[in-house]
Every structure is written in structure tokens, then in C-alpha cells.
């Protein structure tokens, strides 16, 4: 007997749909899901069903999808749907047994699987394809055990015992005027939740309060409706699955350990398995490709189109493209590879790149009432990101060159100048280079582990005659080696007043090697050994290096170290060639980028942001007087609200160096999420309003879908409409009541300009309220 499947087709590869084949290699591939000739496939693309096909045969075909393997499966078209049907609506048809787990899979791109079997009911018109109709759909409810919602045939109920506990106790289907157990949904719930993890709605809400804001809002709406009317109508079964039926989830989120190394730990909520990635990756693939083309991207569009929200999805899609696996945005945050800032009229160059900041000397505060003010050059947000991104380049290129230990380097690693041995004596230097450590003499017969500065100073003082020089400098050196240096810190090996010989990274704790000259050591890995001494005077602000054995170089930053190292995969002939190691990208997200004074904030950076200038062109910064460039793994994503300022008014230099993508109101999202609330269809409502705004003002002032997203109840819609949408429209038209009424009708505003609040109460669930009636009239053009 023929089977029925969902078949997922990539909208970015339309040739498969146009020529009706699927390229996944020879028969037996997991991608085919076991489909056989004679089986039927509902074709899914962009989360919507567009056609019904029949499997013809397996065969071979040269194709651009899988050039290395010509194996494909061919289809014949059975029925082309006149209008694409969102999967979330399609699965609610009484033709199919409810499989919310299947719906969840279809809403994601699952690596290795392209076809999923569907279980049909006796109502499915097998072979009677002309009778296929998807007008009828079953409803889903979360309801109290004491309340019967407005049910129709085949509707499904998740039954909650009472408001006080709010525990799910039954899963029912309405058949022939009565309820009966719905075993498929119960099995799904029991499979996804162990006995001790079948939480109440209140417990799920408590878990979601801090970690899952969308889940929190969903659960609050459910509990509110249960209290208000005894039931909650589910607009999207996938959200019921995500927020209630699968309970509390767990996931791996990366956190840094004491050494600054990122390791996973268990927290909530759960992401997809590694082989899965969200369906929206299809939508954001173009953005990821644009970031590869140009590392500077600006999203522009009307308010509420989800520009800031989109930046997170863009980063996830870009990470997937770079690493070939799904990396949640939360992981990128935990690894501190992304920063959010917002431009405003007072935002300055000093906050963005670098500036002089007053420093209050705390020690002097204790001595005097007023204290002393000192000034220091501090890095701005962008420069901090540059240091972090440069650190990642050092790690990646060190690994590529076969060097172990660079993974310990941190963006805030300190840089130390170290002298090995005495002038004109390379004995200690040669030993240290060979044995991979740095070493210090003095107190040669004592293990100084756990000794404080004061103890080291006292030991040096007692070892020397009273007339000997003060041992402060030597005590500082030993204390630095033992107590101040950390694994991951960088050492520059002294050569002369302006030059260094080598660069290393500290990889071990302090050790005492008894019986040797200079017995106090720290293990290092050599990152760079210069064939000729390297001049660092410019990086060090023109400050001479002194003979003091160890001291910090606070002017040297990770970006300087990265420039000095300058690895290439074959730079060390003793190391075998390896595959290039990808460099983790870093992201600076600038919200409301058009609100700042772009020329003033970016300054000389305007030239450096260009892709071909990254790591090739540098400029001297005005405060630190140091050369500065941008690393190639730093990406800048800006958002711009066009209702505030048109793209045409942006700085010309900025426009030339960024790529711009318009983000428009997306009405299709309502079909995938919450197409209808009560009697109100959200997509036609918003589209109708935006058409009128475009006619009256311009398209830059349209209202984005975010204003009506995550609307689950009439109360939610009431609040969003009266306290978000109407005030925005009133602002657009400067309280011109006639103009406002031309957009939202005459029901919501008095002639005086006062807002009229319409009732959301009705005698029963089948009667339209005054509020809903006025909204429906806006897109239907007549009183409902």
C-alpha cells in the first residue's frame, strides 16, 4: 500500500522543484526516509506545502545539488496546490493523525533527513485527489477538567486538573459528540518527559522566568486564559509542543573555566542536536553569504520588522556556514564573541575606539580628602573587540602551525618583557630556548613557592649585607615570576633598548629546579623566534626597554602580538603542513546606527572597515599614538530604523563601505505562528494598515510584524493595539485625527482625537466582540 510523506525541498535550490527530482545519492540514503515508487509526497518549501507528488523511480541524473553522486529519485506531479499551505495549518487537517513531534521536525532543517512519513486517518481521500481540501482544520485547546471549550469534531484537548496545581492529566480527542483518549499525544508527552520531569504549568513557568522569555510569555498567557475562561485556544501546535509538552529542556552551553578555556556545562533550555539547524537558516543564508562578501552589514527598515532580533539569527546562520554545525547564539555570547551597543546623539569616538579617561588614585584618596586625578588612554568597545578577535587569530594560526599552548591566551593576557641571562652571555638564554622556559636567578638555594612579596623581600635583604643595594627591584622580579604571571600571559624576550628576540606564551606554574643556576622557572611555548631582532618601539609608544629582568609592557596589546607573530601555515619548515584552522568570528552589533554622528564616531576607522583593508592598512590613533588596524575575523552588523532617518541621508562614506539589506514586514510569519486570534486575521490586518500608511506617508513608516507577533489572546491583541500600534500611528500623523482615521478607521478615535476603547467582552465564544469587529472591518472593508 502506498505511504504518504512530507518532503522538504530547499527553496534556495529551486531546480529540484522545477524538474521534480531529489538528489541525495543512491537508493538507501537516509535522506530519502525509505520512500518507494508509488508513495506520495507533499512537497514542503519555506515551511509551506505547495504540491503533491508521486514517487516514480530511483535513477541517475547529473545535477548541481550533488555533483559527486548522480543518484536521484524522480517524481510525477499529482496535484499543484492553488495556494501554499503553512505546515502548521496543514498538519491540523483531520486528514492526519496529530503528530506534533513531526510538525516540530518539519519546522527545522534536519541534517541527513529529507522525507518524513505521515499517518493518515480514514478521512484522507486516497487516490481521490480532486477531493483534497484543507479548509477544515481541527483546533487544539489547553483546558481545565471542569470546563468544556467550544469543540468541533476531531478537536484535541490537553486537560489540566485545576488552577492551583495546573498539572496535565489527560489528552483527549472530540469524536461523535464526546471525548475519548488521544493516545498518540499522550505517548508523545510520556516519551518526552520522564516520570519525575512531568512538571506542572506553574513549575514550567518558574523554570522559564529567567532563561526562556518566549516560553515564559506563552505559559503566562495559558494560565491567564485558564483563569479567565477555563480554556486556552492553541493557535500553533508547534508552540504547544515547544513550550508545554516537552517540559523543561537541557542543553550544553559553553562557559569558561578558571584558565579561560571554554568548556560545556548543562543549563536550560535545549537546542537542536548538532545535526539539526532551524528552518530559518534558509531565510538567513543570504545574510551569511553577504557577511562573507563584505564583513560590514546594515539591516534597515520600518520599526518592528525584527532587525535587532534578526542579528542573532544571522550570527547563528553565519556560524553554521563557517563551522558546518549548529552553534546557538547563547554559546557565542558565553564565549564573549559578540557585543551589542546602541548609537545615540551623544555617542562619541572615545567610547567607540579609544579615549582619555580620568583615573582616581585610590591610595591617595586614603591620604588626602580630595585624592589625585590621573588620566589614562582606555580602549573603546570596538578596540576591545579587536583585541579579542586578534587573540582568536593568534590561537587559530598557532594551532595551524602545530604549536601547542596558544589556546591559553586570553584577550586580557598581560605582556611581559623578560631578560634571559646577563649582557653578552647567552648561556641561560640558550638553555631556556631549548628547554622551553624562562628563568630567574637570586635566592638560588630556596624554593619560593607560595612566598609573598614581603617574604621574598625579607629573604633577599637577609642574604645581603646591610650596605648592599635595596633589593626592591629583584624582589619585584621574583614576585612577578612567582605570583603575578599567569598561564596564557605573553613574554617578549629582550634583545636591546628597542628590540626583542622571541615571543612566548606562559604554559605552566612556577617551579623550582634545585641545583641549577637561575632555578626559578615558568614553562613557555615559543610562538615566534625572530631571525633578526624585531623593533617594537612604535608599538610600545616610543618607550625604551630597560635591563630590569621582568616587567609589564602595558602598551602592548593582543592586536600588536598578532601582527608581530604573523604566522603562515608553512612558516615553520620543521612542522608538517596541516589543514587551515578556522578562526572563530567576532561580532559587533550596532543598534540604531543612524542615530549617531557616523563621521565623528568612526573617525579614521572609516577607511579601515573595508574588507580589503583588514590587516593590511593601519592608521595611527590620536590618543595612544599607536598603529591600529581591524582583524579579518571581526564583523560589524548595524540596524537602522527608517522611520527616524532615511537611508539616503546616511554618510556617503559609510554607505560605500557597508552592504545594506532592507527588512520589510513579513506577513508570512503569521501563517507560521499565530495567523488568527479570535475572529481577527493578523496578516491581512497589518497589511491593510501598511498599505494606507504607504499611501499617506511612505513605505519607510510602515509597521513591522513584531507589533503583532506572539499575540496569543484577544487581551494580548488589545494591549498591543491600543498601547503600541495606535500611539505609533498617532505620532506619524502628529495627531491629525482625519489622517489617523483614514488609516485605522473611525471606531478607535473620537473626533476630538481621544482614543476610544472598544469592548472585548462577548456573551459566548462564538460571538464577535466590538473590538474584534472594528479590526476585521479594517481589512474586509465592511462591518463584520
N, C-alpha and C positions, 0 to 999 in steps of 0.2 A: 504494500500500500504506500502511496506517495506521502511524503512528510512535508511539513511546512517550516520554513526557516526565515529568520531575519538575515540579510546580507549587507554588511557595512562596506560602502564604497567611498573612497577618498574623493572629496569634492575638488581637490587640487589636481587630481588625475582624471579628468572627465573622459578621456579616451576609452576607459574601460566601460563607462556607462554608454557612451555613444556607440561602441562596437560590440557591446554585450558580451564581455568576457571578464574573467578574473585571473590574474597572473600571480600564482603562488607556487609554481613548480609542478612536479609530477603529482599524480593522484596519491593520496595518503598524507599529504602535508596537513599539519594541524590547522593551518589557515582555512581549509575547506570545511572543517567541522563535520566531516562524514557525509556530505551531500552526495547523492547518487543521481544518475539520469532518471528523469521522471519526477524528481522532487520539485517543489515550488519554493520560490524565494521572493519575499517582499524586500525590495531594494531600498536601503536606507542611506541617505547622504545628508549632511548638515542636520542630523538629529530628526529628520523627517522622512516618511515613506513616500516614494514617488512613483513606484510601479510594481507590478507582479510579473516575475519571470519564471520560466520552467527550465530546469537543467537539461541541456541537450546531450552533451558528451564531454569527456576529457579529451584533450588533444594537444597540439603544439602550435605555437604562433610566435614569431619574432615580435617583441614588444618593448617599449621604452620603460615599462614598470619594473621588469625583472630581466634585463638583457642577458644575464649569465645563464638563465634557465628558461627555455621556451615553453615549458609545461604550463597549460592553462585549462580552465573549464569554460565551455561555451553555453550560452543561454538563448532561449527564444522568448520573445515578449508575449505575455498573455494579456495583460491589461495595463494601460498607462492611466494613472490617476489624473483626473482633471485638475485637481488641486493637491499640492503636497500636504500630507497629514503629519503633524508633530507626533513623534513616537509616544510622548506622554499621553496624548489623546488616543492614539491608535491602540495602545495596549489596554485601554479602558473599554474597548468594544466587547460586547457579550459574546463575540465570536471566539474569544480566547479565555482559557483559564487564567486567572490572575497570577502573574509571576513577576512580582515587584523586583525580585533579585535579577531577573532577566532585563527588566527595564533599566536597572542600575548599570548592568554591563553594557547595554546599548548606548547609554549616555556617556560612556568612556571609550577611549581608544585602547583596546586590549591587545598588546603585542603578541603575535602568534595565532590570533583567532579572528576570523572574519565572518563566520556564519554561526548562528545560534538557533537551535530548534525551538519552535513554538508549539505549545499544546493547545489544540483547538477544542471547542465544545460542539455539541450536536447541532448548534445553530449555524455553524460555518457551512456555506453553500459550496462544498467541494465539487469542482467541475462545472458549477453553475456560476461562472464568473460574472455574468451580466447582472446577477442579483446582489453582488457585493455593494454594500452601503455602510458608511461609517458615521451616519448621522446620530445613531443611538449609541450612548455610552453609559456604562454603569458609574455610579457615584460611590465614593468612599467616605466613611464617617468614623470619627472617634466619638463615642457616645457613652453616657452614664448608663449603668444597668437598669436604672429606673426610668429612662427616657427613650422613647421611640422616635427617631428622626424621620423626616419626610422621605420615606423609602419608595423606590420603584423596583421592578423585577430585576434581579441579578445584582443589586447593590450590595456592598460589603461593609461590615461594621467591625471596628476594633472596640471591644466593650471594656469600660473601666468600672471598677467596683463602686467607688464613691469619691467625692471631692477631697475628703480628709486624707485618704491614703493614695488614691489615684493609681491603682495597680491594674495592669491589663490582665483580664481574667478569661476572656473569650474572643474568638474570631468567628464571625457569623456571616452567612450569605442569605439574602432575602429571596425566597423561592415560593411561588404559588401562594403568596399572601402570608407567609410565615417564615421565621428564621430557622436556619439549620447550620450545623457546624461547617466551617470552611477549613478543611484540613490542610490545604496547601499553604495558607497563610500561617496557620499555627505551626506547621513544620518549619517554615522559614524562620519564624520567631525563635523556636526552640533550638534550631541549628545554629543560629547566630548568637545565642545567649546561653551560657552555662546556667545551671540551676541557681547558683549564688550570685549571678550577674543579671538577673531579670529584675531590673530596677523599676521603682515607681516613677511616675512623671515628675514628682517633686524631687526625687533623688537625681534624675537626669538633669533637671533644671539646676540643681545645686552644683553638679559637676561642670555644667556648661557656663556658669556665671562668669568665670574669668577667662576660660580657654577657648570658648566657641560662641562668639556673639550671635551668629546666624541661628545656631541651634537654640540658644537662649531665647531669642525673639520668637522663634517658632513655638517653643514649649509654652512661653508666656501667653501667646495667642490661643493655643489649645486650651490651657487651663482657664483663661478668661471666658472663652465661649462656653466651656462646660459649666462654669458657674453662672453665666448669664442665661443660657437657654437649654443647657443639658446635652448639647452635642456640638461637634465641630465638623464642618464640611471640608474635606480634603480636596484642594484644587490640583495638586500634583502628587501622585502616588510615590514618585521617587523621593520627594521631600519627607513623606511619611516614613519611608524606608531609612533614609539617612538620619533623621532626627529622633525617631522613636523606636522603630522595630529593631535596629541593630544595637541599641543600648549605648553604653559607654565604650568608646573605642580606645585603642592604644597604638602607639607608633614609636618609631625611632627618630629622635630629634638630636642633632649634633650639639654637644656642649664642650667647651674647652676644659681640659684638666689642669692640674697645677703647673704643668710645663707649657701650657698654652696650646697643646695639641688637641684638635677636635676629635672627640670620640662620642659614639651614640649613647643616649640614655632613654629610658622609657617614660613617655608622657602621653597625654591625650590631646587631641583626637587622632584617629588612624588615617594615614594616607593610603593611596593605592599601593599595591605591591609593585616591586621595581619594574616589572614588565608592563605595567599599565601606565597610561597617561590620560588626563582628562580630554574629553571631546573638544573642549575649546582650544586645544593645541592646533587643530585645523584652522580655526579662526585667527589665531595669533602667529601662525607660521610666517606670514608675510612680514610681520613686525620683526621677528627674529632674523629673517633674511635681510631686512633693511639695516638692522644693527650691525650685521656683518659687512654690509656695503658701506655704511657710514656710522661710526660709533656715537654720533650725536643725533638724537631724535626728539622731535616735539610733537605731542598729540594736541590738536586744537579742536574746539567745537563748543556748542552751547553748554550751559550749565546742566549738570545731572546726566551727562552721557557716559559717566563712568571712566573718565580719563585717568584719574588717580588710581582707581581700582584696577584699571587695565594694566598699569605699570607692573603690578605683581604678576599678572598672568603672562605678560611679555617676558618678564625675567624667568619665569618657570619654563616657558617655551624656548627661550634662548639657552637656558641651562641644558634642556633636553637635547637641543641641537648640538651643543658643544660637547656634552658628556655622554650622549647616547643612552641616557637613563633619566628617570623622573626624579628631580630634586625639588622638594616643596619649598615655597618661598620662606617658610619658617626656618628651614635649615640654612638658607642664605643669610637670614637675619642672625641666627645663632652664631654663624661663622663671621659675623660682622663684615660682610661684603657688600652691604647696601646701607645708604644713608638717605633720609628724607630731609629736605629743607624747603622752606617757603620764602619766596621773594616778596618784598613789600617795599614801599617807598623809601623807608629808612635803611634798607639793607645795603651794606657797604662792601667795598673791595677788601677792607680789613677783616671783615667777618668771613669773606669767601676765600681769599687767598692767604694773606698774612698782614699783620699789623702790629703796631707797638701797643703793648698793654701795661698799665701800671701794676707793679708788684709791691705788696706791703710786706716789709721785713718783720716777721713775727717776733724774732729775737729782740729787735729794737723796740717793739711795742711793749715788751716786758720791762724795758729800761726807762722808757720815756712815755709820757702821756700821748704824744702825737704820733710816734712811730716815724719811719722813714719810707718815702715812696721811691721805688726804683722802677725802671722801665725795661721791658724785655720784648723781643720780637717773638710773637706767637703765631703758629700756623692756623689758618682758617680751615673751614670744612673741606674745601677742595684739596688743599695741600695735605691734610690728614689722610684723605682718601688716596692721594698719590703715593704717600709713604706706605700705606697698607698694600696697594696694588704692586708697588715696586718690590716689597717683601715677597709677595707671591711669585714674582718673576724670578727672584733670586732662588727661591725654593725649587721652582719648576726646572730652571736651567741647570741648577746644581744636580738635580736628580737625573736630568738628561745626560749630564756629563759623568754620571756614575759616582757622584760624591755623596757620601752618607753623613748626616749630621745637620745639613742646612734646614731640615724640617723643623728644627728647634727655634729658628729665627722668628722673632715677633716684630710687628710694626713699631713697638716701643722698645726694642732691644737697644741697649746702650752701646756706644762705640768707645773703645779704649785705645789709647796709644801705649804700646809696650816696647821697652828696650830689652833685648836679649843679649846679655853679656856686656862687657866693657868695650870702650872705644878701641879699635884696632885689634880686637880679639874675638874671632868668630867661633871659638871652641864651643861655648854654650849655645850660640845661635845654631850651629850645625847639628848639635845633639838634639836640640828642640825640634828642628825641622824634621829630622829623621824619626824621632820618637813621638812626634805629633803632640807636643805640649808647649806651654810657656812656663818659665821657671824664674824664681826669685831667690837670692841668697839672703844673708843675715840670719842670725839665730839658727845656724846650720844644724845644731845638735838637738833641736827641740821640735816636737810635733805641736803645731799651733791650732789644731782642730778645736773648734768651739771657743777659742780665745777672742775676747773683745778687744776693741782698740785700746782701751785703758790698760788691759793686761799686757798687750803687745808692747805698748809704750814703756811700761814699767820694766819688762824683761830687757828691752834694749837699753834702757837707762842704767840698769844694774850691771849689764855686761860691759859698759864703757866707763872710762874714768870720769870723775866729776868735771874735769876740764874739757872733756870731749864735746863735740858739737851737739846741739839739741837733736834728738832722734826723731823729731816730728815727721820729717819727710819720709824716712824709712818706715816708720810706724804706719803712715798713711798708705804706703805701697803694699805692705804686708796685709793690712786690714782690707784694702781693696781686693787683693787676690783672694783672700780667705772669705770675706763676708759680703763685699759689695758686688762682685761679679756674679752673674747668673748664667746658667746654661742658655744658649741662644744669643748671648751678647757677642758683639763683633770686636776683634782685635786687629789693630793696624801695627805692623812691626816696623819700628823706627829705622830709618836709614840716615837721614840728615835733617837739617832745620826745616826743609820744605818737602821732603820726600819720604816714602815708605817702601819697604821691600816686599811685604806679603800681607795678605788678608786672611784671617781665620775666624772660625766660629767656635765658641767655648761649648764643649760637649760633655764635660764632666765636672764633678765637685772637687773641692780642694783635696789634695793628697800630699802626704809627707813621705819622701823617699830617703830613708836613713842611709847615711854613709856616702852621700853624693854631694858634690858641690851644687849650689842652687837647688836644694832639695824640695822646696815648696812649689808645687806644680798644679796646673789645671790642664786637663786634656783638651785638645782642639782638633778640628778638621780644617785643613788648608783649603780655602775657597779659591785663592788666586796667588800665584807665585810669579812676580813680575821678572821678566828677563832684564829689564832696565828699571832703576828706581822710578817710582811714579810720583809726580809732583801733585800734591793735594792742597797747595796754598790757596787756590781760588775757592775750593770747596770749604776750606777752613777759615774763610773770611780774612785771608792775608795774615793770619797769626802764625808765628814761628813755632815749630815743635822744639821742646826743651829736652834735656838729658834725664829729667826725672823718670824713674823706671816705669811707673804706671800712672796714668791719669786719664780722665774722661775727655772726649772731644765732643762737647755738646752741640757744636755747629754742624757736625756730620750727621746726615740723616740716611734713611734706608734708600732713598732715591739716589743719593750720592754713591752709596755702596754698590747699588745695582749698575750704575754707569761705570764704576771702576772695574767691576768684575767682568762685565761684557762677554759672557760665555757664548760659545757656539757649540753645536753638537760634536764637532770634530776638533775642538780647540786643544784637547789633550790627546796627543798621539798614542799615549800608553793605555787609553781607555777605548774599548771596542765601541763601535757605533751602535746606538740604540734608537728605538723609535722615539720621535718627539713626544715630550710630555706636555699635555695641555695645561695652559696657565689659567687658573680659575679667574673668571671675570669679576670685576668690582663695578658697582652701580651707584651713581649719584643721581637721585631723583629730585628735580627742582619743580615743586608745585607752584602754580601761578607765576611762571617765569616772566610773563609780560607785565607784571605789576612792578618790577624793579627797574632801575635805571641800568639797562643792559651794558652800555658802553662804560659806565663808571664801575660797575661790579666786576666785569670781565677784564677790563684793562688790557694789558699786553697778552693775556690769555686768549684773546680773540683769534690770534694767529695760531697759537699752539694747539687749539682743539681740533684742527683739521686732521684727517686720518693720515695723510702723507707727511704731516709734521710731527707726529707722535714719535718720541725717542730719537728724532733726527735733528730737530731745531730746538734751540734753547734760548732763553732770554734772561737777563739779569734782573732779579726782583729788587724793587726800590728800597725796601727796608733791610732785608738780610744781606743785600749786595751779593747774592749767590746765583749761579746759573740754575734755571728751572725749566723742566720740560714735562710733558704728560706721557705716562706709560701707555702702551698699546692695549692693555687689558682693562682700561678704565672706560666705562660707557656712561654717557650723560643722557638722561631722559627727562624732558621737560613737559609740563602740561600748561595749556593756555585756554582760558575761558574767553570765547569770542564775544560774549555779551558785554565784557568790560573793555575790550580793545581789539580791533580788527587785526588780522594777520598782516594786512597791508601797511599798518603803522609800525611794525617792528623794525628795529635797527637793520639796515641793509646788510651789514657785515655778518650779523647773526643769521639772517635768512640764508645767506650764501653758504654758511658752514654747517647748517643743520638740514636734515630732511624732515619734511612736515607731512603728517598724516591726519586727515580730518576724521573725527569720531562723531558720528551722527546718532540721533535717537534710533534705537534698534527695536522696532516693533515686534520682530520675530521672537524676541526673548520672552514676551508674554505667552506665546504659544507653548514655549518650553517650560514655563514656570507656573504662572497664575493667569491664564487667559481671561478668566471671568470671576468676578466677586459679586455674589448675589445675582442681580439682573444686569450688572454693568460689565460690558466687554472692554477691557482696559486698552487694548491696542487701538481699536477704532476711536475711542475717546481721545487718547493722546494725539493720534494722527490728525483728527479733526481740528483740535486746538492749534496744533503746529501749522497747519495749512493756513489758518486765519491769521496767526502771528506773522507768518512769512509774507502774507499779502499786505498787512498793515505796517510792518516794520521791515524786517529782513530775515533771512534764514539763520543768521548768527544768533538770534534771540529766541530760537525755538526752545522747547522744554525737553530735557532729556528723560529717558526711560527710568532713571534711578528714582525720580519723584514718585513713581507708582510701583516700583519693584518691591517685592517682599510684602505686598499688601495681601493679607490672608482673610480679613473680615471687613464687613461694612464699617465697623468702628475705625479700623486702620485707614480705610479709604477716606472716611470723613475727616480724620485728623490731618492726613496728608493733603487733602484737597483744600481745606479751609486754612491751614496753618503753614503750608508750603507753596502750593500752586497759586492760589488766589493772591497772596501777598506779592509773589514774584511778578505776576501779570500786572497788578496794580502799580508796581514800581516801573515796569516797562512803559506804561502809558501815563505816568505822572498823575495818577488819579483822574484821568479823563474818563468819566463814567461812561459816556457814549461809546468810546473806543473799547473800554473794558467789556461792556455788554455785547459789543459786536464779536468778541472772542468767546466769552463764556455764557452768553445768553442773558436774559433779563431776570432769571429766577434768583440769582445769587447776590445781586446788588440792588439796593434801593436807589431811587433817582438822586437822592442826596449823596450817594457814594458809600453809604454804610453797608456793611456786609449783612446779608440776610441768611440766617442759619435755618436750614430745612430739616425736617424731622427724619430720623432713621428708624422710627417705630412703625410697626405694621401689626395687623391683627393676627396674621399667621405667616408662615414661611413662604406661602405661595402668592402673597400679595405684595406688590411693589410699593416701596416707601416713597415719600415725597422727594427725598434726597436722590434716590436711585432714578426716579422718573425724570428729574431735571437733567441728570447726567446722560441718560440714554437719549434724551431729546437732542443733545448736542451733536451726536454723530448720526442719528437716524433722521434728523431734520423735521421731526414732528413730535407731538406729545405722545409718550408711551402709555 
